[in-house]
Amino acid sequence: MKKTECRAVALLIMLSACASACSPVAPWQRGILAKSSMALEPNPMQSSLREHTHGSREAASGSSSASGGGCGCY
Amino acid sequence: MAVTKSKTRYNIGPACRQLAKHLLSGTAKPKPAKSSSSSLQALTVAAMALPGLIMSAAYAAEDDDVNFQYGHYQEGKRNLYNVQNNKNPIEVDSLLGRAKISLTDRIKFAFNYTQDTWSGATPITTAPLVLGGNRAIQADTITRPRRTITTGASPYLNGEILLNKNFIPLRQNSRGKVTGEDTQLVHTLSSASPETRKQGDFKLGYEWDEAALDVGGGISVENDYESRFGNINGRWDFNQKLTSLNLGLSYTNSDTSAILDHDSSPYITKTAFLDRIEQVNALKIMHGNREDWATTLGLTQVLNKDALIETSIGYTRSTGYMENPYKAMTVVFVDPDQQTKNLTGNVQAFLEQRPDQRNQLTLGGRYIQHIDMLDSALHLGYHFFHDDWDINAHTFDADWVQPIGNTWTVTPRVRYYSQDAADFYSPYLLSKQAYSKVTYNESTGTFSTVSYDPQKLPANFSSDQRLSGFGALSGGVTVNKQFSKAVSLEAGFEYYTHAGSLKLAGGGEGDYADFNYYVANAALKVNLSALDSGGHSNHADHAAHSHHGGHGPAGVMFDHMLSKTNDVMVGYRFMYSRQAGNMLHGSNPVSDLDIVNNGCGKGLNGCRLTPTYMNMSMHMLDIMVAPTDWLNLMLMPQFMDMDMNLRELNGAPPVKPGGHVHTGTGHATGGVGDTGIYALVKVFDKPMHHVHAGLGLSAPTGDVGIKLRRTHRQDEGFIHYGMQLGSGTWDFKPSLTYTGKLDDWSWGAQISGTKRLENKNASGFAFGDIFQSTAWGGYSLTRWLSASVRGVYTLQGAVNGQFNPTQGTVNGKLVNNVNPSAGPMDFPSSYGGRYWDVGFGLNAVVPSGPLAGNSFGFEWLQPVNTDVNGYQLDRDGALSASWSIMF
């Protein structure tokens, strides 16, 4: 891996590690987090179409998981 | 990577009131410290009991919903430089249906159905421009004086090029004189006829208070590729649900069974795959199998009340046949011993060869921040990909989710992607050896031919653009409109540009490989949970009583009305029909010779082909609203797909130039069909008897200009009438329906028709008018299940007019009409007929629970008598299935 890639990976690990030390949020303070705009995937239908398209045109996207997707041999 | 979604669910009922009580009592009268701690505990318990908040940490409760989406992918034309590119680029029509339902409070079930149909021109290989891989198709006119015209472009994979001593390709003028070096590359394009993929998959999950486990599986089937997969995912919430850990494992097993293209295959060297290629009559079929194991580990963490972060790491191991069987590598063989001033290169094409294994690693993160001032959410994502094919890829994306008012959400989005080339990628290969060479053996005094040494070629090679180095920039917007608590519409658009020059840190592929595409999509989303909580507590009764006699059999359209003003119904219908078995003339089976002699018109050369089967599937959305209690309006968009296979008739005459010669491989079409717009008007309404009339139009949104691809040096015209996706004409569709109900019995009758409002469509023909009458009886077996029997008579006229002549080139000659005429399915007179059917149906309305009010229907139509116009395949039957919900 190149240097820049290593840095990106290190940053992600640091972020994950710091996460557990983040400020506590009481259950009644989670109204904003429950908004649909804050969902990890706000438009799941469209995302699956987009991922399928990227998977048939890019090398990296096709390997994400076993959700089918077919050959995309075009 | 497992993508987990969270959804809003505000059901502020008793738990909220309890929480409010606690809050109010807390503010009204401050308590001592000890007591405030217990108050805090009580608050926490109360808050955790709120459905919307209990899961609102990393993973919110997923609502029950049913969604439908249509998507269209359209690629731009590729640059062929010195040849005009008149080939239609790749386009894909996709349909996605998705249902997520709670079987119990803790058991969840999700089902997805996906269907894609694609067609168009795509690169088969890459070659130096001087080879002329895409050549203009020249045709001589048959009129005098004869002249040569250009009618299109055709791919060439083999040939000779001139190179200088440094192995750089040289450009020559029309007289063969070298005019300079030319390093320009170009894709060689080849067209594909439409093909359809269908996929079904499910997920079954169990949820504990702080964990969830789900198992899933599915299958994806297309003509040349079948994929089966299974997965298991676990989730653990801890740290008061501020942290969630996900672990997933999946397995996919895929079989390739690809018919190698008849036109290009003879020009492609396949020696490395001889043990994989099966010869079936004239067809060469490539077989392969691959397996993929993937695992992902993800962590989602709430950072504060306005932000959360998700990180994930994934590993995938793929083994087996990973080639694309339709991609070839251009190899320029140059004998370095040539004594001439310039070198001659022998250009050959080889099936691409990829390694048998691939280990892939993905790392990613997503940060989501709420912007209080605008009530919007910013999503920032980064993913890194690395594999042992030496591909490193980076993906950056940003979404801005902006609610506008109470019902609109607009989400602009931008994405940047960059990847390195695979270590075995090359646009083309240069091999410094002769492809084949005649040598003289002085000791024996004999000549012998020596072929190239395969060992001197790399073990793996591919010129697939997906493995090249490039960057891609895309941007788009999604608009979501909430019409009610339960129903929303979503529309999205994305434009994508792929370019070598966009690659991170440079060094990408040349601009010959650049292309663009757009994807547009529209979705209808029905939230069943919102229905459940929206005051319609008695859906089952609502569904059963708001229209008279409930639903008719699943195959009957316009069977009921909504009887209350402002009622809305959303439904889905699926219809499948199959024709197979004997060829009929009238009601009687006929021999091959009869079809040869009489099936293709008088005075012509006779039929050569006949269909062996034809399947048609139709997916239809059924949206119904009641602006008043006597008028209902309906919108019915459709998505169609069809496939057909042909065989050669015994006693068929020899192939005539311009004839339709391919057999055994089948045809397929698919995409958006016609769209129906209807009004139902109440005519008579008593407790026992009800009559309503329907008036409607069918708009010609289905394509009726689908043509077969050029093969065997012959252009081909329109694909058969019955394989087109719509009627192409505006059609008037009236109906009159009577329904009755007494105790457990229900009955009904309907007459309906289709009158074409135009003599011909844009392609030159119009389908025949249709008249149908049907009557049925039903009995309620239980409160929620009923059975029905019905009879149907259908009359349809033959096709009027015929396809407009299609000019094309056949073996270098310009032919004024290349439309197929080799079988009865190409003749207007062999459409329509008179049909009797009997239908057996079941209807169910879910009586209680979270799915209360959902209606399901199934019906099988069994042909009883078939009397066709001309020569047509017998019918096997038709299946109808429907779902609907009213609110």
Interface residues (C-beta under 8 A of the other chain):
Chain A: M1 K2 E5 A8 V9 L12 L15 S16 A19 S20 C22 S23 P24 V25 A26 P27 W28 Q29 R30 G31 I32 L33 A34 K35 S36 S37 M38 A39 L40 E41 P42 N43 P44 M45 Q46 S47 S48 L49 R50 H52 T53 H54 S56 R57 E58 A59 A60 S61 S63 S64 S65 A66 S67 G68 G69 G70 C71 C73 Y74
Chain B: M1 A2 V3 T4 K5 S6 K7 T8 R9 Y10 L19 L43 T44 A47 M48 L50 G52 L53 I54 S56 A57 A58 A60 N67 Q69 G71 Y73 I90 V92 S94 L96 R98 T114 D116 W118 G120 T122 A192 R197 Q199 D201 G218 I219 S220 E222 D224 Y225 S227 F229 G230 N231 N239 Q240 K241 L242 T243 G248 S250 Y251 T252 S254 T256 A258 D292 A294 T296 L299 T300 Q301 V302 L303 N304 K305 D306 L308 I309 E310 T311 G314 T316 S318 N324 P325 Y326 R358 Q360 T362 L363 G364 G365 R366 I368 H370 D372 D375 S376 A377 H379 Y382 H383 F384 F385 H386 D387 W389 I391 N392 A393 H394 T395 D399 V401 Q402 P403 T409 T411 Y417 Q419 A422 R466 L467 A472 T478 N480 E490 G492 E494 Y496 H498 Y517 V519 N521 A523 K525
